[in-house]
Amino acid sequence: MLKEANNNTVYLYIINGKLTQKVTEGADGAVQRTNKKGTVVYEKHFSSVAGYIKDLKIEGSDFGDNLIVHMIDGGENCQIQISVESRYFTSFVAKIGNVDTSQGVEIKTFSFQPEDKKVSGVNFYQSGGKVDYFINKDNQPEGYPPFPEDWQSLADAKKKVYWIEKTEWEKEYIQALPISPAEPSKSEDIKGKLDGLMDQVKEEMGKETPF
């Protein structure tokens, strides 16, 4: 069970494809890592988290905007922070439309590189199966910025403009989604499954690109 001793809320980030909780040295299950600044940090890794999505909102920070996914399970709370500039955010946005937020859902993150292209994203599992893409080349909601057909020859400045417009649309879309979590009849525990993520997603290799 994911549980924070101080305020009963677990704060998770996505680092190298894993849901990650920042902890102190000596914490049960802590893994040591040296970050890009050369600082030694301690973390706990989880391959998934399950519960009810209570709220989705965009929050700004000194490092850019983030999607905050607030999940509940009984009396427990969990918040997942996802940078809007990441593949995880794009993947989340593309699939959340097929999630029934009145029901419990399991969220898994992944990142792997089968060949020369890194594949990263988020999967939702509900009613015993994986949730399909809602936004794809055959289903694009009103206002969704179409992918330029001449992308390869497009100037870098125009490519940047496209990504900015797409991200702004995604931020508005995600905040406008109706969220209606049902109160669970009993706690199903917001749970984490330690590591093992790569073994679970290998079968998904090459299947995570919607276009």
Secondary structure, 3 states (H helix, E strand, C coil): CCCCCCCCEEEEEEECCEEEEEECCCCCCCEEEECCCCCEEEEEEECEEEEEEEEEEEECCCCCCEEEEEEEECCEEEEEEEECCCHHHHHHHHHHCCCCCCCCEEEEEEEECCCCCCEEEEEEEECCEECCCCCECCECCCCCCCCCCCHHHCCHHHHHHHHHHHHHHHHHHHHHCCCCCCCCCCCCCCCCCCCCHHHHHHHHCCCCCCC
